[in-house]
Amino acid sequence: MMPDFLAKMFTNRFDPGYLPIFESKLFFEGEKRNRQIMNFIVLLSLATVIATYGVVTDSTASVIGAMIIAPLMTPIMAVAAAVILGSTIRVRNALRLVISGILGVIVLAMLLTFFIPDSVIAFTTNSQITSRVSPGLLDLMIALAAGAAGAYAIGRQEIADSLAGVAIAISLVPPLSVVGISLAKGQWVDSGGAFLLFLTNFFAILLAGAIVFRLMGLEQLGFSDASKDAKRTAIRVIIVGTLLITLLLTVTSYNAYMRTSERTGTADAVSDWLDGTSFQIIGIKVQPSVVDITIRGDGKVPPLADLHTQLNNVYGHPMKIELHVTPYTSQSYPLQVITREPGTPDDSGL
């Protein structure tokens, strides 16, 4: 069954008659070049405004809307197609457009957030920020699949409508907006993490797009005088870039796993420490070498030395404990008033 599927896939080659339309979608050339560039600038600017304020307000719907209208995926996919077609000029032109778009989004996002008070942007609790500053290997897998889907969809005229779904699956403008927001507020680590996510998606689109275009037979329709050395060099750059990104994502994934494991171990250690008491855990914050714990209740607090030993075992090095105890009190207002009819005996029977 699988050989039949592969046979059908390789026989369903790129339609040569569709090539002019395909090129007009990806490459900004000819008489329409100025109009296409203007459309690109306008849509990318609007997408940046929507994405930036969608991130600031933690609005998932706004961010998704920005993903749909953002045109940044087009020139990136154009780079992949130009590499397979063997057009060095098109690769350079598409890369210029991509780089200009990247810088434009970041700068515009910075300008849009300069006047917003720092207290409005919650870098630690805003889900639109936290989900984009710590990319991992799973993000690369998603980006590769989305890039392959995008290349296949744009290479088939009858399913080009699927590109909107691909734009939602792979995030380009929102991470760059987070980069601009973070730079404007001096959050250098978050800006680096968000830019790593963008680079992950960028190289995934290039690699997956180039592979799919080649499997579809686009290479056979390329330029006969194309330099094979230049094409090989471009492919090597894409592969090496993807491998470097994979290495960085491996490190971030491992660090994320260790942080999650330490937080889980910390919560379990505190729960075991409070076992048999009336205290409840209100919050646990883990900082470098410090565990900040807030509990609520009455009575005698168990010895901190016992918890200190458990936490040292969890982290593998001495930890400092900051414990905050909130007394538990309960009040009701107004008090319940029981009214009785005249002549009704009270609880005493009188």
C-alpha positions in Angstrom: 0.0 0.0 0.0 2.8 2.4 0.9 4.7 1.8 -2.4 1.5 2.6 -4.3 1.1 5.8 -2.4 4.7 6.9 -3.1 4.3 6.0 -6.7 1.2 8.2 -7.0 3.0 11.0 -5.2 6.0 11.0 -7.5 3.8 10.7 -10.6 1.7 13.7 -9.5 4.4 16.1 -10.6 4.4 19.9 -10.7 2.1 21.1 -13.6 4.3 23.0 -16.1 1.2 25.0 -17.1 0.8 26.2 -13.6 4.4 27.6 -13.4 3.6 31.2 -14.6 0.8 31.5 -12.0 3.0 29.9 -9.3 5.8 32.4 -10.1 3.5 35.4 -10.0 2.3 34.4 -6.6 5.8 34.1 -5.1 8.0 36.4 -7.0 7.5 40.2 -7.1 8.6 40.9 -10.7 7.6 42.7 -13.9 4.9 45.3 -14.2 3.1 44.3 -11.0 6.3 44.5 -8.8 5.6 47.9 -7.3 2.0 47.1 -6.6 2.9 43.7 -5.0 5.6 45.4 -2.8 3.1 48.1 -1.7 0.5 45.4 -0.8 3.2 43.5 1.1 4.1 46.6 3.1 0.5 47.6 3.9 -0.5 44.1 4.9 2.6 43.5 7.0 2.2 46.8 8.8 -1.4 46.1 9.6 -0.6 42.6 10.7 2.2 44.0 13.0 -0.2 46.5 14.6 -2.8 43.7 15.2 -0.2 41.2 16.5 1.5 43.7 18.7 -1.6 44.9 20.5 -3.0 41.4 20.4 0.1 40.3 22.3 -0.1 43.2 24.8 -3.7 42.5 25.6 -3.2 38.7 25.6 -5.8 38.3 22.8 -5.6 35.0 21.0 -8.2 36.0 18.4 -6.3 39.1 17.5 -3.0 37.2 17.2 -4.6 34.6 14.9 -6.0 37.4 12.8 -2.6 38.8 12.4 -1.2 35.4 11.3 -3.8 35.1 8.6 -3.2 38.5 7.0 0.6 38.6 7.4 2.3 38.1 4.0 5.8 37.3 5.4 5.5 33.6 4.5 5.3 34.5 0.8 8.9 35.8 0.3 10.3 33.0 2.6 8.6 30.4 0.4 9.9 32.3 -2.6 13.4 31.8 -1.3 12.9 28.0 -1.1 11.4 27.9 -4.6 14.1 30.1 -6.1 16.8 27.8 -4.6 15.2 24.7 -6.3 14.7 26.6 -9.6 18.3 27.7 -9.4 17.7 31.5 -9.7 20.3 33.3 -7.7 18.7 36.7 -8.5 15.4 35.6 -7.2 16.9 34.2 -4.0 18.6 37.6 -3.3 15.5 39.6 -4.1 13.3 37.4 -1.9 15.9 37.5 1.0 16.0 41.3 0.8 12.3 41.4 1.2 12.3 39.0 4.1 15.1 40.9 5.9 13.3 44.2 5.3 10.1 42.7 6.6 11.8 41.3 9.7 13.4 44.7 10.6 10.2 46.6 9.8 8.1 44.4 12.1 10.5 44.7 15.0 10.9 48.4 14.7 7.2 49.1 14.3 6.4 46.9 17.3 8.9 48.8 19.4 7.4 52.1 18.4 3.9 50.9 19.1 4.8 49.9 22.7 7.1 52.7 23.8 4.2 54.7 25.2 2.6 51.7 27.0 3.4 51.6 30.8 5.6 48.7 31.8 2.9 47.6 34.3 0.5 46.9 31.5 2.7 44.2 29.9 3.0 41.2 32.1 6.0 39.3 30.7 5.6 36.5 33.2 1.9 35.8 33.0 0.9 36.9 29.4 0.3 33.7 27.5 1.0 35.3 24.2 4.5 36.2 25.4 5.4 33.2 27.5 4.4 30.8 24.7 6.8 32.5 22.3 10.0 33.0 24.4 10.9 29.4 25.1 10.8 27.5 21.9 11.6 23.8 21.8 12.0 20.8 19.5 8.3 20.4 19.2 8.0 23.9 17.7 10.5 22.8 15.1 8.4 19.7 14.3 5.3 21.8 13.9 7.1 24.3 11.7 8.5 21.6 9.4 5.1 20.1 9.0 3.5 23.5 8.4 6.2 24.5 5.9 5.7 21.3 4.0 2.0 21.8 3.9 2.5 25.4 2.7 4.8 24.4 -0.1 2.5 21.6 -1.2 -0.5 23.9 -1.1 1.1 26.7 -3.1 2.4 24.1 -5.6 -1.2 22.9 -6.3 -3.5 25.5 -7.7 -6.6 23.5 -6.7 -5.8 23.6 -2.9 -4.3 27.0 -2.6 -7.1 27.9 -0.1 -5.3 25.8 2.5 -2.7 28.5 2.9 -4.7 30.3 5.5 -4.6 27.3 7.8 -0.9 27.0 7.2 -0.4 30.7 8.2 -2.2 29.9 11.5 -0.1 26.8 12.2 3.3 28.6 11.7 3.9 31.8 13.5 6.0 34.5 11.9 4.8 38.0 12.7 3.8 37.4 16.4 7.3 36.3 17.5 8.8 39.3 15.8 6.2 41.5 17.6 7.3 40.0 20.9 10.9 40.7 20.0 10.0 44.4 19.4 7.9 44.6 22.6 10.7 43.0 24.7 13.4 45.2 23.2 11.2 48.3 24.0 10.9 47.2 27.6 14.4 46.0 28.1 13.6 42.3 28.3 16.6 41.0 26.4 16.2 37.3 27.3 12.6 37.3 26.1 13.5 39.1 22.9 16.2 36.5 22.2 13.8 33.6 22.8 11.1 35.1 20.6 13.7 35.7 17.8 14.9 32.0 18.1 11.3 31.0 17.6 11.1 33.1 14.4 14.4 31.6 13.1 13.0 28.1 13.9 10.0 28.8 11.7 12.1 30.6 9.0 14.6 27.7 8.5 11.8 25.1 8.8 9.9 26.7 5.9 13.0 26.9 3.8 14.0 23.3 4.4 10.6 21.7 4.2 9.6 23.9 1.2 12.8 23.1 -0.7 12.3 19.3 -0.1 8.6 19.4 -1.1 9.3 21.5 -4.2 12.0 19.2 -5.3 9.9 16.1 -4.8 7.1 17.7 -6.8 9.5 18.1 -9.7 9.9 21.9 -9.7 13.7 21.5 -10.2 13.1 20.1 -13.7 11.4 23.4 -14.7 14.3 25.5 -13.4 16.8 27.5 -15.4 19.0 25.4 -17.6 22.0 27.7 -17.0 21.6 27.6 -13.2 24.8 27.2 -11.3 24.8 23.9 -9.6 27.5 25.0 -7.2 25.4 28.0 -6.1 22.4 25.8 -5.6 24.3 23.3 -3.5 25.7 26.1 -1.4 22.3 27.5 -0.8 21.0 24.1 0.2 23.9 23.5 2.5 23.3 26.9 4.2 19.7 25.9 4.8 20.6 22.5 6.2 23.4 23.9 8.4 21.1 26.7 9.7 18.4 24.1 10.5 21.0 21.9 12.4 22.2 24.9 14.4 18.6 25.8 15.3 18.0 22.2 16.3 21.0 22.3 18.6 19.8 25.4 20.3 16.3 24.0 20.6 17.7 20.8 22.1 19.3 22.9 24.8 16.2 25.0 25.5 14.0 21.8 25.6 16.3 20.2 28.1 16.3 23.4 30.3 12.6 23.5 30.1 12.3 19.9 31.1 14.7 20.5 34.1 12.7 23.5 35.2 9.4 21.6 35.0 11.0 18.7 36.9 12.3 21.0 39.6 9.0 22.8 40.0 7.2 19.5 40.3 9.7 18.2 42.8 9.4 21.4 44.8 5.6 21.2 45.0 5.8 17.5 46.1 8.4 18.3 48.7 6.4 21.1 50.2 3.2 19.0 50.2 5.1 16.2 52.0 6.5 18.7 54.5 3.0 20.0 55.3 1.4 16.6 55.4 -0.6 16.1 58.6 -1.0 19.8 59.3 -3.8 22.2 58.6 -1.7 24.5 56.4 -2.5 25.0 52.7 -0.1 26.0 49.9 -0.9 29.4 48.5 2.0 29.9 46.1 5.5 28.7 45.2 8.0 30.8 43.3 11.3 29.4 42.3 14.2 31.7 41.7 18.0 31.0 41.3 19.0 29.4 44.6 15.8 30.7 46.4 12.4 29.0 46.9 9.7 31.5 47.9 6.8 29.7 49.6 3.5 31.1 50.9 1.2 29.0 53.1 -2.0 29.7 55.0 -3.2 28.1 58.2 -2.9 28.0 62.0 -0.8 26.0 64.3 2.9 25.1 64.5 4.9 25.2 61.3 6.9 22.0 60.7 10.7 22.4 61.0 12.2 24.2 58.0 15.3 22.1 58.2 13.3 19.1 57.0 12.0 20.9 54.0 15.5 22.4 53.3 17.0 18.8 53.1 14.3 17.7 50.7 14.8 20.8 48.4 18.5 20.3 48.4 17.9 16.8 47.1 15.6 18.1 44.4 18.0 20.7 43.1 21.3 19.1 43.8 22.7 22.1 45.6 21.8 24.2 48.7 18.7 26.3 48.4 17.5 29.2 50.5 13.9 29.1 51.7 11.7 32.2 52.1 8.6 31.2 54.0 5.5 33.4 54.3 2.7 32.2 56.7 -0.7 33.8 56.4 -3.0 33.2 59.4 -6.4 31.7 58.6 -9.4 33.6 59.9 -13.1 33.3 59.0 -15.8 35.9 59.5 -19.4 36.2 58.4 -21.4 39.4 57.9 -24.2 40.1 58.5 -24.8 37.6 61.2 -27.8 35.3 60.7 -30.9 36.6 62.5 -33.7 34.2 63.4 -37.1 35.8 63.7 -39.9 34.0 65.6 -43.6 34.6 65.7 -44.9 35.9 69.0 -45.6 33.0 71.3 -43.2 30.6 69.6 -40.9 28.9 72.2 -37.2 29.5 71.7 -34.5 26.8 72.0 -34.7 26.7 75.7 -38.4 25.7 75.4 -39.6 28.8 77.2 
